[in-house]
Amino acid sequence: MIRGLVFVVQALFWLLVLRLLLRTIAAAFSSARPAGARPAGPRQVRAAQDLVLDRVCRTYVPLAGALTARVAGREEHFCSAACRDRALAEVARAS
């Protein structure tokens, strides 16, 4: 019983050491960034370009490249013609 517990503790210890070693190696080979800089997150991406949500497939699309259509009296944005057509068909079926 004690030997099994010791083995488990040692295995967890070595897995932790291995993980820290791999993270250190990955950080050394990652692209050079200024100290303290973080990778671009959703807020930074949205600041660079306005994104709109396609309500059909739930993806974000750059506003400049989105297709637009009037759906139920509102202007909506879509990633593709297929999503736009699906939304228009849903509204037509509902009415």
N, CA, C and O atoms as a CHARMM CRD file, in Angstrom:
* protein
*
  380
    1    1 MET  N      0.82900  -1.19800   0.00000 PROA 1      0.00000
    2    1 MET  CA     0.00000   0.00000   0.00000 PROA 1      0.00000
    3    1 MET  C      0.86600   1.25000   0.00000 PROA 1      0.00000
    4    1 MET  O      0.63900   2.15900  -0.79900 PROA 1      0.00000
    5    2 ILE  N      1.86300   1.30700   0.89500 PROA 2      0.00000
    6    2 ILE  CA     2.73400   2.48200   0.99300 PROA 2      0.00000
    7    2 ILE  C      3.57100   2.62000  -0.28100 PROA 2      0.00000
    8    2 ILE  O      3.77800   3.72800  -0.77600 PROA 2      0.00000
    9    3 ARG  N      4.05500   1.48300  -0.81300 PROA 3      0.00000
   10    3 ARG  CA     4.86400   1.54100  -2.04200 PROA 3      0.00000
   11    3 ARG  C      4.04800   2.11700  -3.19500 PROA 3      0.00000
   12    3 ARG  O      4.56300   2.90600  -3.98600 PROA 3      0.00000
   13    4 GLY  N      2.78600   1.72900  -3.29200 PROA 4      0.00000
   14    4 GLY  CA     1.93000   2.25500  -4.34900 PROA 4      0.00000
   15    4 GLY  C      1.72300   3.75000  -4.21600 PROA 4      0.00000
   16    4 GLY  O      1.73200   4.47200  -5.21300 PROA 4      0.00000
   17    5 LEU  N      1.53700   4.22000  -2.99300 PROA 5      0.00000
   18    5 LEU  CA     1.35300   5.65500  -2.75600 PROA 5      0.00000
   19    5 LEU  C      2.62100   6.42400  -3.08100 PROA 5      0.00000
   20    5 LEU  O      2.56100   7.49900  -3.67700 PROA 5      0.00000
   21    6 VAL  N      3.76000   5.88700  -2.69700 PROA 6      0.00000
   22    6 VAL  CA     5.04300   6.53500  -2.99300 PROA 6      0.00000
   23    6 VAL  C      5.23700   6.61100  -4.50200 PROA 6      0.00000
   24    6 VAL  O      5.68900   7.63300  -5.01600 PROA 6      0.00000
   25    7 PHE  N      4.90000   5.54200  -5.21400 PROA 7      0.00000
   26    7 PHE  CA     5.03400   5.53400  -6.66500 PROA 7      0.00000
   27    7 PHE  C      4.16100   6.61100  -7.30400 PROA 7      0.00000
   28    7 PHE  O      4.61000   7.30300  -8.21800 PROA 7      0.00000
   29    8 VAL  N      2.94200   6.75900  -6.84400 PROA 8      0.00000
   30    8 VAL  CA     2.02500   7.75100  -7.39700 PROA 8      0.00000
   31    8 VAL  C      2.55200   9.16100  -7.14200 PROA 8      0.00000
   32    8 VAL  O      2.50900  10.00500  -8.03700 PROA 8      0.00000
   33    9 VAL  N      3.04000   9.42300  -5.95100 PROA 9      0.00000
   34    9 VAL  CA     3.57200  10.74700  -5.61300 PROA 9      0.00000
   35    9 VAL  C      4.79500  11.05500  -6.47300 PROA 9      0.00000
   36    9 VAL  O      4.93800  12.16900  -6.97700 PROA 9      0.00000
   37   10 GLN  N      5.68500  10.05800  -6.64400 PROA 10     0.00000
   38   10 GLN  CA     6.87100  10.27200  -7.47700 PROA 10     0.00000
   39   10 GLN  C      6.47900  10.51200  -8.93000 PROA 10     0.00000
   40   10 GLN  O      7.06300  11.36700  -9.59600 PROA 10     0.00000
   41   11 ALA  N      5.51000   9.77700  -9.42100 PROA 11     0.00000
   42   11 ALA  CA     5.07000   9.95200 -10.79900 PROA 11     0.00000
   43   11 ALA  C      4.48700  11.35000 -11.00500 PROA 11     0.00000
   44   11 ALA  O      4.77300  11.99600 -12.01300 PROA 11     0.00000
   45   12 LEU  N      3.68300  11.81200 -10.07000 PROA 12     0.00000
   46   12 LEU  CA     3.11300  13.16100 -10.17800 PROA 12     0.00000
   47   12 LEU  C      4.20400  14.22700 -10.13500 PROA 12     0.00000
   48   12 LEU  O      4.14500  15.21500 -10.86600 PROA 12     0.00000
   49   13 PHE  N      5.19800  14.02200  -9.27500 PROA 13     0.00000
   50   13 PHE  CA     6.31300  14.96300  -9.17900 PROA 13     0.00000
   51   13 PHE  C      7.05800  15.05600 -10.50000 PROA 13     0.00000
   52   13 PHE  O      7.35300  16.15700 -10.96400 PROA 13     0.00000
   53   14 TRP  N      7.36800  13.91700 -11.11400 PROA 14     0.00000
   54   14 TRP  CA     8.12500  13.92600 -12.36500 PROA 14     0.00000
   55   14 TRP  C      7.28900  14.46900 -13.52600 PROA 14     0.00000
   56   14 TRP  O      7.83700  15.08200 -14.44200 PROA 14     0.00000
   57   15 LEU  N      5.97900  14.25400 -13.50000 PROA 15     0.00000
   58   15 LEU  CA     5.12100  14.84700 -14.52500 PROA 15     0.00000
   59   15 LEU  C      5.10600  16.37400 -14.41600 PROA 15     0.00000
   60   15 LEU  O      5.11400  17.08200 -15.42300 PROA 15     0.00000
   61   16 LEU  N      5.08300  16.86100 -13.18400 PROA 16     0.00000
   62   16 LEU  CA     5.13100  18.30100 -12.96400 PROA 16     0.00000
   63   16 LEU  C      6.45200  18.88300 -13.45000 PROA 16     0.00000
   64   16 LEU  O      6.46600  19.92600 -14.10400 PROA 16     0.00000
   65   17 VAL  N      7.55000  18.22700 -13.14000 PROA 17     0.00000
   66   17 VAL  CA     8.86500  18.68400 -13.58600 PROA 17     0.00000
   67   17 VAL  C      8.92600  18.68600 -15.11300 PROA 17     0.00000
   68   17 VAL  O      9.43000  19.63700 -15.71000 PROA 17     0.00000
   69   18 LEU  N      8.42000  17.63900 -15.74100 PROA 18     0.00000
   70   18 LEU  CA     8.41600  17.55300 -17.19900 PROA 18     0.00000
   71   18 LEU  C      7.58800  18.67400 -17.81600 PROA 18     0.00000
   72   18 LEU  O      7.99700  19.27700 -18.80900 PROA 18     0.00000
   73   19 ARG  N      6.43800  18.95300 -17.24000 PROA 19     0.00000
   74   19 ARG  CA     5.58300  20.01500 -17.75300 PROA 19     0.00000
   75   19 ARG  C      6.27200  21.36900 -17.65600 PROA 19     0.00000
   76   19 ARG  O      6.23200  22.15500 -18.60100 PROA 19     0.00000
   77   20 LEU  N      6.89700  21.64200 -16.52900 PROA 20     0.00000
   78   20 LEU  CA     7.60600  22.91100 -16.37000 PROA 20     0.00000
   79   20 LEU  C      8.76200  23.01800 -17.35500 PROA 20     0.00000
   80   20 LEU  O      9.01400  24.09500 -17.89500 PROA 20     0.00000
   81   21 LEU  N      9.45700  21.93100 -17.59300 PROA 21     0.00000
   82   21 LEU  CA    10.56800  21.92300 -18.53400 PROA 21     0.00000
   83   21 LEU  C     10.06800  22.20500 -19.95500 PROA 21     0.00000
   84   21 LEU  O     10.66200  23.00100 -20.68200 PROA 21     0.00000
   85   22 LEU  N      8.98300  21.55300 -20.33900 PROA 22     0.00000
   86   22 LEU  CA     8.43400  21.76800 -21.68000 PROA 22     0.00000
   87   22 LEU  C      7.92100  23.18900 -21.86500 PROA 22     0.00000
   88   22 LEU  O      8.08400  23.77000 -22.93800 PROA 22     0.00000
   89   23 ARG  N      7.30600  23.75200 -20.83600 PROA 23     0.00000
   90   23 ARG  CA     6.83200  25.13700 -20.93100 PROA 23     0.00000
   91   23 ARG  C      7.99700  26.11200 -21.06000 PROA 23     0.00000
   92   23 ARG  O      7.90300  27.10700 -21.77900 PROA 23     0.00000
   93   24 THR  N      9.09500  25.82600 -20.36300 PROA 24     0.00000
   94   24 THR  CA    10.27900  26.67300 -20.45000 PROA 24     0.00000
   95   24 THR  C     10.88100  26.60700 -21.84700 PROA 24     0.00000
   96   24 THR  O     11.27300  27.63100 -22.40600 PROA 24     0.00000
   97   25 ILE  N     10.95300  25.41600 -22.40700 PROA 25     0.00000
   98   25 ILE  CA    11.49100  25.26300 -23.75800 PROA 25     0.00000
   99   25 ILE  C     10.58800  25.96000 -24.77200 PROA 25     0.00000
  100   25 ILE  O     11.07800  26.63300 -25.67900 PROA 25     0.00000
  101   26 ALA  N      9.28600  25.80500 -24.62500 PROA 26     0.00000
  102   26 ALA  CA     8.35200  26.45200 -25.55000 PROA 26     0.00000
  103   26 ALA  C      8.47700  27.97100 -25.47300 PROA 26     0.00000
  104   26 ALA  O      8.41800  28.65000 -26.49800 PROA 26     0.00000
  105   27 ALA  N      8.64600  28.50300 -24.27500 PROA 27     0.00000
  106   27 ALA  CA     8.78500  29.95400 -24.11800 PROA 27     0.00000
  107   27 ALA  C     10.07900  30.44600 -24.76100 PROA 27     0.00000
  108   27 ALA  O     10.12200  31.54600 -25.31300 PROA 27     0.00000
  109   28 ALA  N     11.12000  29.64200 -24.69300 PROA 28     0.00000
  110   28 ALA  CA    12.39900  30.03700 -25.27300 PROA 28     0.00000
  111   28 ALA  C     12.32100  30.09000 -26.80100 PROA 28     0.00000
  112   28 ALA  O     12.98000  30.92300 -27.42400 PROA 28     0.00000
  113   29 PHE  N     11.52900  29.21600 -27.40300 PROA 29     0.00000
  114   29 PHE  CA    11.44000  29.16300 -28.85900 PROA 29     0.00000
  115   29 PHE  C     10.26400  29.94700 -29.43400 PROA 29     0.00000
  116   29 PHE  O     10.11600  30.02000 -30.65300 PROA 29     0.00000
  117   30 SER  N      9.44200  30.52600 -28.59600 PROA 30     0.00000
  118   30 SER  CA     8.30200  31.29100 -29.10800 PROA 30     0.00000
  119   30 SER  C      8.79900  32.57800 -29.74900 PROA 30     0.00000
  120   30 SER  O      9.93600  32.99600 -29.53100 PROA 30     0.00000
  121   31 SER  N      7.94200  33.19400 -30.53500 PROA 31     0.00000
  122   31 SER  CA     8.33200  34.42300 -31.21700 PROA 31     0.00000
  123   31 SER  C      8.67300  35.49200 -30.18700 PROA 31     0.00000
  124   31 SER  O      8.08700  35.54500 -29.10600 PROA 31     0.00000
  125   32 ALA  N      9.61400  36.32700 -30.53700 PROA 32     0.00000
  126   32 ALA  CA    10.08000  37.35600 -29.60600 PROA 32     0.00000
  127   32 ALA  C      8.99600  38.39500 -29.39400 PROA 32     0.00000
  128   32 ALA  O      8.46300  38.94900 -30.35600 PROA 32     0.00000
  129   33 ARG  N      8.67200  38.65900 -28.15200 PROA 33     0.00000
  130   33 ARG  CA     7.72100  39.69900 -27.76800 PROA 33     0.00000
  131   33 ARG  C      8.38100  40.54500 -26.68800 PROA 33     0.00000
  132   33 ARG  O      9.26100  40.07100 -25.97000 PROA 33     0.00000
  133   34 PRO  N      7.95900  41.78200 -26.57800 PROA 34     0.00000
  134   34 PRO  CA     8.48100  42.59700 -25.48600 PROA 34     0.00000
  135   34 PRO  C      8.12100  41.98000 -24.14100 PROA 34     0.00000
  136   34 PRO  O      7.09700  41.30900 -24.01400 PROA 34     0.00000
  137   35 ALA  N      8.95800  42.20500 -23.14700 PROA 35     0.00000
  138   35 ALA  CA     8.72200  41.64900 -21.82000 PROA 35     0.00000
  139   35 ALA  C      7.37800  42.12100 -21.29600 PROA 35     0.00000
  140   35 ALA  O      7.07100  43.31200 -21.34300 PROA 35     0.00000
  141   36 GLY  N      6.58300  41.19800 -20.80100 PROA 36     0.00000
  142   36 GLY  CA     5.28800  41.52500 -20.23900 PROA 36     0.00000
  143   36 GLY  C      4.17600  41.61600 -21.26200 PROA 36     0.00000
  144   36 GLY  O      3.01500  41.78900 -20.89200 PROA 36     0.00000
  145   37 ALA  N      4.50300  41.50200 -22.54800 PROA 37     0.00000
  146   37 ALA  CA     3.46600  41.56900 -23.57800 PROA 37     0.00000
  147   37 ALA  C      2.68100  40.27000 -23.59900 PROA 37     0.00000
  148   37 ALA  O      3.23700  39.18700 -23.41900 PROA 37     0.00000
  149   38 ARG  N      1.40000  40.39400 -23.81800 PROA 38     0.00000
  150   38 ARG  CA     0.53900  39.21900 -23.89400 PROA 38     0.00000
  151   38 ARG  C      0.06600  39.05200 -25.31900 PROA 38     0.00000
  152   38 ARG  O     -0.01600  40.03000 -26.06200 PROA 38     0.00000
  153   39 PRO  N     -0.24600  37.83000 -25.71600 PROA 39     0.00000
  154   39 PRO  CA    -0.77300  37.64100 -27.06400 PROA 39     0.00000
  155   39 PRO  C     -2.09300  38.38800 -27.24000 PROA 39     0.00000
  156   39 PRO  O     -2.80200  38.65900 -26.27100 PROA 39     0.00000
  157   40 ALA  N     -2.40400  38.70900 -28.47200 PROA 40     0.00000
  158   40 ALA  CA    -3.63400  39.44700 -28.76000 PROA 40     0.00000
  159   40 ALA  C     -4.84500  38.64300 -28.32700 PROA 40     0.00000
  160   40 ALA  O     -5.00800  37.49300 -28.73500 PROA 40     0.00000
  161   41 GLY  N     -5.68500  39.23300 -27.51400 PROA 41     0.00000
  162   41 GLY  CA    -6.90900  38.59200 -27.06600 PROA 41     0.00000
  163   41 GLY  C     -8.09000  39.12400 -27.84400 PROA 41     0.00000
  164   41 GLY  O     -7.91700  39.92100 -28.76600 PROA 41     0.00000
  165   42 PRO  N     -9.28200  38.70000 -27.48800 PROA 42     0.00000
  166   42 PRO  CA   -10.46800  39.14200 -28.22300 PROA 42     0.00000
  167   42 PRO  C    -10.65000  40.65600 -28.21900 PROA 42     0.00000
  168   42 PRO  O    -11.07300  41.22800 -29.22400 PROA 42     0.00000
  169   43 ARG  N    -10.34000  41.30700 -27.11400 PROA 43     0.00000
  170   43 ARG  CA   -10.53300  42.76300 -27.05900 PROA 43     0.00000
  171   43 ARG  C     -9.58700  43.46900 -28.01500 PROA 43     0.00000
  172   43 ARG  O     -9.97600  44.43100 -28.67800 PROA 43     0.00000
  173   44 GLN  N     -8.33100  42.99400 -28.09200 PROA 44     0.00000
  174   44 GLN  CA    -7.37900  43.63900 -28.97800 PROA 44     0.00000
  175   44 GLN  C     -7.74300  43.39700 -30.43900 PROA 44     0.00000
  176   44 GLN  O     -7.56000  44.28500 -31.27200 PROA 44     0.00000
  177   45 VAL  N     -8.24600  42.23200 -30.76000 PROA 45     0.00000
  178   45 VAL  CA    -8.64600  41.93900 -32.13200 PROA 45     0.00000
  179   45 VAL  C     -9.82900  42.80900 -32.51800 PROA 45     0.00000
  180   45 VAL  O     -9.85400  43.36500 -33.61600 PROA 45     0.00000
  181   46 ARG  N    -10.79600  42.93400 -31.64200 PROA 46     0.00000
  182   46 ARG  CA   -11.97600  43.74400 -31.94700 PROA 46     0.00000
  183   46 ARG  C    -11.63200  45.21200 -32.08300 PROA 46     0.00000
  184   46 ARG  O    -12.29300  45.93500 -32.82900 PROA 46     0.00000
  185   47 ALA  N    -10.60200  45.66800 -31.37200 PROA 47     0.00000
  186   47 ALA  CA   -10.20400  47.05700 -31.50500 PROA 47     0.00000
  187   47 ALA  C     -9.60000  47.30000 -32.88700 PROA 47     0.00000
  188   47 ALA  O     -9.72400  48.39800 -33.42900 PROA 47     0.00000
  189   48 ALA  N     -8.94700  46.28700 -33.46100 PROA 48     0.00000
  190   48 ALA  CA    -8.32600  46.44500 -34.76100 PROA 48     0.00000
  191   48 ALA  C     -9.36300  46.47100 -35.87700 PROA 48     0.00000
  192   48 ALA  O     -9.19500  47.19600 -36.85800 PROA 48     0.00000
  193   49 GLN  N    -10.42400  45.69500 -35.73900 PROA 49     0.00000
  194   49 GLN  CA   -11.48000  45.67800 -36.74800 PROA 49     0.00000
  195   49 GLN  C    -12.79900  45.33100 -36.06500 PROA 49     0.00000
  196   49 GLN  O    -12.83700  44.50000 -35.15800 PROA 49     0.00000
  197   50 ASP  N    -13.85800  45.96100 -36.49700 PROA 50     0.00000
  198   50 ASP  CA   -15.16400  45.69100 -35.91000 PROA 50     0.00000
  199   50 ASP  C    -15.66100  44.33100 -36.37300 PROA 50     0.00000
  200   50 ASP  O    -15.64100  44.02500 -37.56500 PROA 50     0.00000
  201   51 LEU  N    -16.10400  43.52300 -35.42700 PROA 51     0.00000
  202   51 LEU  CA   -16.63800  42.21000 -35.73300 PROA 51     0.00000
  203   51 LEU  C    -18.12700  42.19000 -35.42800 PROA 51     0.00000
  204   51 LEU  O    -18.58200  42.82000 -34.47400 PROA 51     0.00000
  205   52 VAL  N    -18.87900  41.46500 -36.23900 PROA 52     0.00000
  206   52 VAL  CA   -20.31100  41.30300 -36.02400 PROA 52     0.00000
  207   52 VAL  C    -20.61600  39.81600 -35.93400 PROA 52     0.00000
  208   52 VAL  O    -19.91800  38.99000 -36.52300 PROA 52     0.00000
  209   53 LEU  N    -21.66100  39.48600 -35.19400 PROA 53     0.00000
  210   53 LEU  CA   -22.03200  38.10100 -34.98100 PROA 53     0.00000
  211   53 LEU  C    -23.05700  37.65400 -36.01400 PROA 53     0.00000
  212   53 LEU  O    -24.09100  38.29400 -36.20100 PROA 53     0.00000
  213   54 ASP  N    -22.75400  36.54800 -36.67600 PROA 54     0.00000
  214   54 ASP  CA   -23.71400  35.91500 -37.58600 PROA 54     0.00000
  215   54 ASP  C    -24.62300  35.07100 -36.70600 PROA 54     0.00000
  216   54 ASP  O    -24.16300  34.11700 -36.07900 PROA 54     0.00000
  217   55 ARG  N    -25.91200  35.40900 -36.65100 PROA 55     0.00000
  218   55 ARG  CA   -26.81000  34.72800 -35.71600 PROA 55     0.00000
  219   55 ARG  C    -27.14200  33.30800 -36.14300 PROA 55     0.00000
  220   55 ARG  O    -27.63600  32.52800 -35.32800 PROA 55     0.00000
  221   56 VAL  N    -26.88800  32.95400 -37.38700 PROA 56     0.00000
  222   56 VAL  CA   -27.20600  31.61300 -37.85900 PROA 56     0.00000
  223   56 VAL  C    -26.13600  30.62100 -37.42100 PROA 56     0.00000
  224   56 VAL  O    -26.44500  29.62900 -36.76100 PROA 56     0.00000
  225   57 CYS  N    -24.88300  30.88100 -37.78200 PROA 57     0.00000
  226   57 CYS  CA   -23.81200  29.92300 -37.45500 PROA 57     0.00000
  227   57 CYS  C    -22.99000  30.34800 -36.24100 PROA 57     0.00000
  228   57 CYS  O    -22.06400  29.64000 -35.84500 PROA 57     0.00000
  229   58 ARG  N    -23.31800  31.48900 -35.65000 PROA 58     0.00000
  230   58 ARG  CA   -22.69000  31.97600 -34.41800 PROA 58     0.00000
  231   58 ARG  C    -21.19500  32.24700 -34.57100 PROA 58     0.00000
  232   58 ARG  O    -20.43100  32.02200 -33.63200 PROA 58     0.00000
  233   59 THR  N    -20.76800  32.72500 -35.73500 PROA 59     0.00000
  234   59 THR  CA   -19.36900  33.10300 -35.92300 PROA 59     0.00000
  235   59 THR  C    -19.26500  34.61200 -36.01000 PROA 59     0.00000
  236   59 THR  O    -20.21300  35.29600 -36.39600 PROA 59     0.00000
  237   60 TYR  N    -18.09400  35.12200 -35.64400 PROA 60     0.00000
  238   60 TYR  CA   -17.83500  36.55000 -35.77000 PROA 60     0.00000
  239   60 TYR  C    -17.20400  36.81400 -37.12900 PROA 60     0.00000
  240   60 TYR  O    -16.31200  36.09100 -37.57300 PROA 60     0.00000
  241   61 VAL  N    -17.68800  37.86200 -37.77300 PROA 61     0.00000
  242   61 VAL  CA   -17.25400  38.20500 -39.12300 PROA 61     0.00000
  243   61 VAL  C    -16.80900  39.66100 -39.11600 PROA 61     0.00000
  244   61 VAL  O    -17.45800  40.48900 -38.47700 PROA 61     0.00000
  245   62 PRO  N    -15.71700  40.00200 -39.80900 PROA 62     0.00000
  246   62 PRO  CA   -15.35700  41.41500 -39.92800 PROA 62     0.00000
  247   62 PRO  C    -16.48400  42.17800 -40.61500 PROA 62     0.00000
  248   62 PRO  O    -17.01300  41.73200 -41.63200 PROA 62     0.00000
  249   63 LEU  N    -16.84000  43.30700 -40.06700 PROA 63     0.00000
  250   63 LEU  CA   -17.94900  44.09500 -40.59100 PROA 63     0.00000
  251   63 LEU  C    -17.73500  44.45600 -42.05500 PROA 63     0.00000
  252   63 LEU  O    -18.68700  44.48400 -42.83500 PROA 63     0.00000
  253   64 ALA  N    -16.50400  44.72900 -42.42700 PROA 64     0.00000
  254   64 ALA  CA   -16.20800  45.12900 -43.80000 PROA 64     0.00000
  255   64 ALA  C    -16.51800  44.01500 -44.79900 PROA 64     0.00000
  256   64 ALA  O    -16.86100  44.30300 -45.94600 PROA 64     0.00000
  257   65 GLY  N    -16.40500  42.74800 -44.38900 PROA 65     0.00000
  258   65 GLY  CA   -16.63000  41.64200 -45.31100 PROA 65     0.00000
  259   65 GLY  C    -17.94700  40.92100 -45.11900 PROA 65     0.00000
  260   65 GLY  O    -18.20300  39.91900 -45.78700 PROA 65     0.00000
  261   66 ALA  N    -18.78700  41.40600 -44.22000 PROA 66     0.00000
  262   66 ALA  CA   -20.04400  40.71700 -43.91700 PROA 66     0.00000
  263   66 ALA  C    -21.11900  41.05600 -44.94300 PROA 66     0.00000
  264   66 ALA  O    -21.17200  42.16900 -45.46600 PROA 66     0.00000
  265   67 LEU  N    -21.96100  40.08700 -45.21600 PROA 67     0.00000
  266   67 LEU  CA   -23.14100  40.31800 -46.05200 PROA 67     0.00000
  267   67 LEU  C    -24.24600  40.85700 -45.15600 PROA 67     0.00000
  268   67 LEU  O    -24.37400  40.42900 -44.00900 PROA 67     0.00000
  269   68 THR  N    -25.03500  41.77600 -45.65700 PROA 68     0.00000
  270   68 THR  CA   -26.11800  42.35300 -44.85500 PROA 68     0.00000
  271   68 THR  C    -27.46300  42.08400 -45.51800 PROA 68     0.00000
  272   68 THR  O    -27.56200  41.94400 -46.73700 PROA 68     0.00000
  273   69 ALA  N    -28.48400  42.01500 -44.68900 PROA 69     0.00000
  274   69 ALA  CA   -29.85100  41.83400 -45.18100 PROA 69     0.00000
  275   69 ALA  C    -30.80900  42.35700 -44.12600 PROA 69     0.00000
  276   69 ALA  O    -30.49300  42.37900 -42.93700 PROA 69     0.00000
  277   70 ARG  N    -31.97700  42.77600 -44.57400 PROA 70     0.00000
  278   70 ARG  CA   -33.03200  43.18600 -43.64300 PROA 70     0.00000
  279   70 ARG  C    -33.81600  41.95100 -43.26200 PROA 70     0.00000
  280   70 ARG  O    -34.43400  41.30700 -44.10900 PROA 70     0.00000
  281   71 VAL  N    -33.78800  41.62600 -41.98200 PROA 71     0.00000
  282   71 VAL  CA   -34.50000  40.45900 -41.47100 PROA 71     0.00000
  283   71 VAL  C    -35.43100  40.95500 -40.37600 PROA 71     0.00000
  284   71 VAL  O    -34.97800  41.49100 -39.36500 PROA 71     0.00000
  285   72 ALA  N    -36.72600  40.77600 -40.57700 PROA 72     0.00000
  286   72 ALA  CA   -37.74500  41.20200 -39.61400 PROA 72     0.00000
  287   72 ALA  C    -37.59300  42.67400 -39.25400 PROA 72     0.00000
  288   72 ALA  O    -37.77700  43.06200 -38.10100 PROA 72     0.00000
  289   73 GLY  N    -37.25100  43.49800 -40.25900 PROA 73     0.00000
  290   73 GLY  CA   -37.15600  44.93400 -40.03500 PROA 73     0.00000
  291   73 GLY  C    -35.83400  45.40700 -39.46600 PROA 73     0.00000
  292   73 GLY  O    -35.65100  46.60600 -39.25500 PROA 73     0.00000
  293   74 ARG  N    -34.90600  44.49400 -39.21300 PROA 74     0.00000
  294   74 ARG  CA   -33.58800  44.87100 -38.68400 PROA 74     0.00000
  295   74 ARG  C    -32.51800  44.51600 -39.69500 PROA 74     0.00000
  296   74 ARG  O    -32.64000  43.53400 -40.42800 PROA 74     0.00000
  297   75 GLU  N    -31.47000  45.31800 -39.73100 PROA 75     0.00000
  298   75 GLU  CA   -30.33500  44.99800 -40.58500 PROA 75     0.00000
  299   75 GLU  C    -29.44500  44.01100 -39.82700 PROA 75     0.00000
  300   75 GLU  O    -28.99800  44.29200 -38.71500 PROA 75     0.00000
  301   76 GLU  N    -29.19700  42.86900 -40.43500 PROA 76     0.00000
  302   76 GLU  CA   -28.35200  41.85400 -39.81300 PROA 76     0.00000
  303   76 GLU  C    -27.19100  41.53600 -40.73200 PROA 76     0.00000
  304   76 GLU  O    -27.24000  41.77600 -41.93900 PROA 76     0.00000
  305   77 HSD  N    -26.14200  40.98700 -40.12900 PROA 77     0.00000
  306   77 HSD  CA   -24.91500  40.68600 -40.86100 PROA 77     0.00000
  307   77 HSD  C    -24.68100  39.18000 -40.86000 PROA 77     0.00000
  308   77 HSD  O    -24.97300  38.49000 -39.88400 PROA 77     0.00000
  309   78 PHE  N    -24.14200  38.68000 -41.99200 PROA 78     0.00000
  310   78 PHE  CA   -23.93600  37.24300 -42.15000 PROA 78     0.00000
  311   78 PHE  C    -22.56300  36.97700 -42.74500 PROA 78     0.00000
  312   78 PHE  O    -21.98200  37.81900 -43.42900 PROA 78     0.00000
  313   79 CYS  N    -22.05500  35.76500 -42.45900 PROA 79     0.00000
  314   79 CYS  CA   -20.73900  35.38500 -42.97100 PROA 79     0.00000
  315   79 CYS  C    -20.80700  34.91900 -44.41400 PROA 79     0.00000
  316   79 CYS  O    -19.82300  35.03400 -45.14500 PROA 79     0.00000
  317   80 SER  N    -21.94500  34.39600 -44.83700 PROA 80     0.00000
  318   80 SER  CA   -22.06500  33.86000 -46.19600 PROA 80     0.00000
  319   80 SER  C    -23.49500  34.00600 -46.70100 PROA 80     0.00000
  320   80 SER  O    -24.41800  34.31500 -45.94800 PROA 80     0.00000
  321   81 ALA  N    -23.64500  33.77700 -47.99000 PROA 81     0.00000
  322   81 ALA  CA   -24.97900  33.83500 -48.59700 PROA 81     0.00000
  323   81 ALA  C    -25.85500  32.71300 -48.06400 PROA 81     0.00000
  324   81 ALA  O    -27.06600  32.88400 -47.93100 PROA 81     0.00000
  325   82 ALA  N    -25.25600  31.56600 -47.75800 PROA 82     0.00000
  326   82 ALA  CA   -26.03500  30.44100 -47.23100 PROA 82     0.00000
  327   82 ALA  C    -26.65600  30.79100 -45.87900 PROA 82     0.00000
  328   82 ALA  O    -27.82000  30.47600 -45.63500 PROA 82     0.00000
  329   83 CYS  N    -25.89300  31.43700 -45.00200 PROA 83     0.00000
  330   83 CYS  CA   -26.43700  31.83200 -43.69800 PROA 83     0.00000
  331   83 CYS  C    -27.51600  32.90000 -43.86200 PROA 83     0.00000
  332   83 CYS  O    -28.53300  32.87500 -43.17000 PROA 83     0.00000
  333   84 ARG  N    -27.28700  33.83900 -44.78300 PROA 84     0.00000
  334   84 ARG  CA   -28.29200  34.87500 -45.03600 PROA 84     0.00000
  335   84 ARG  C    -29.59000  34.26000 -45.54700 PROA 84     0.00000
  336   84 ARG  O    -30.67600  34.60800 -45.08400 PROA 84     0.00000
  337   85 ASP  N    -29.46800  33.34400 -46.50300 PROA 85     0.00000
  338   85 ASP  CA   -30.66100  32.70500 -47.07000 PROA 85     0.00000
  339   85 ASP  C    -31.39600  31.87700 -46.02200 PROA 85     0.00000
  340   85 ASP  O    -32.62600  31.83300 -46.00900 PROA 85     0.00000
  341   86 ARG  N    -30.64300  31.22300 -45.14700 PROA 86     0.00000
  342   86 ARG  CA   -31.27100  30.42100 -44.08800 PROA 86     0.00000
  343   86 ARG  C    -32.06100  31.31100 -43.12600 PROA 86     0.00000
  344   86 ARG  O    -33.17100  30.96200 -42.72400 PROA 86     0.00000
  345   87 ALA  N    -31.48900  32.45600 -42.75900 PROA 87     0.00000
  346   87 ALA  CA   -32.19200  33.38000 -41.85600 PROA 87     0.00000
  347   87 ALA  C    -33.44900  33.92500 -42.51200 PROA 87     0.00000
  348   87 ALA  O    -34.49100  34.03300 -41.86500 PROA 87     0.00000
  349   88 LEU  N    -33.36100  34.26800 -43.78900 PROA 88     0.00000
  350   88 LEU  CA   -34.53800  34.78000 -44.49800 PROA 88     0.00000
  351   88 LEU  C    -35.61600  33.70000 -44.62700 PROA 88     0.00000
  352   88 LEU  O    -36.80600  33.99700 -44.53300 PROA 88     0.00000
  353   89 ALA  N    -35.20400  32.46000 -44.83900 PROA 89     0.00000
  354   89 ALA  CA   -36.16700  31.35600 -44.93500 PROA 89     0.00000
  355   89 ALA  C    -36.84500  31.11000 -43.59400 PROA 89     0.00000
  356   89 ALA  O    -38.04400  30.83400 -43.55100 PROA 89     0.00000
  357   90 GLU  N    -36.09100  31.20700 -42.49300 PROA 90     0.00000
  358   90 GLU  CA   -36.67700  31.02000 -41.16300 PROA 90     0.00000
  359   90 GLU  C    -37.73900  32.07800 -40.88900 PROA 90     0.00000
  360   90 GLU  O    -38.79900  31.76700 -40.34700 PROA 90     0.00000
  361   91 VAL  N    -37.46200  33.32500 -41.25900 PROA 91     0.00000
  362   91 VAL  CA   -38.42000  34.40600 -41.03600 PROA 91     0.00000
  363   91 VAL  C    -39.65100  34.18900 -41.91500 PROA 91     0.00000
  364   91 VAL  O    -40.77600  34.42400 -41.47300 PROA 91     0.00000
  365   92 ALA  N    -39.44800  33.74400 -43.15100 PROA 92     0.00000
  366   92 ALA  CA   -40.57300  33.50300 -44.05400 PROA 92     0.00000
  367   92 ALA  C    -41.45700  32.36900 -43.53400 PROA 92     0.00000
  368   92 ALA  O    -42.68200  32.44000 -43.63000 PROA 92     0.00000
  369   93 ARG  N    -40.83100  31.32000 -42.98100 PROA 93     0.00000
  370   93 ARG  CA   -41.61000  30.21000 -42.40800 PROA 93     0.00000
  371   93 ARG  C    -42.38700  30.63700 -41.18200 PROA 93     0.00000
  372   93 ARG  O    -43.50100  30.16300 -40.96000 PROA 93     0.00000
  373   94 ALA  N    -41.81900  31.52200 -40.38500 PROA 94     0.00000
  374   94 ALA  CA   -42.45000  31.94400 -39.14000 PROA 94     0.00000
  375   94 ALA  C    -43.67500  32.84700 -39.38800 PROA 94     0.00000
  376   94 ALA  O    -44.58600  32.91300 -38.56300 PROA 94     0.00000
  377   95 SER  N    -43.67800  33.52500 -40.51800 PROA 95     0.00000
  378   95 SER  CA   -44.79900  34.44400 -40.76700 PROA 95     0.00000
  379   95 SER  C    -45.87000  33.84200 -41.63100 PROA 95     0.00000
  380   95 SER  O    -46.86900  34.49800 -41.92200 PROA 95     0.00000
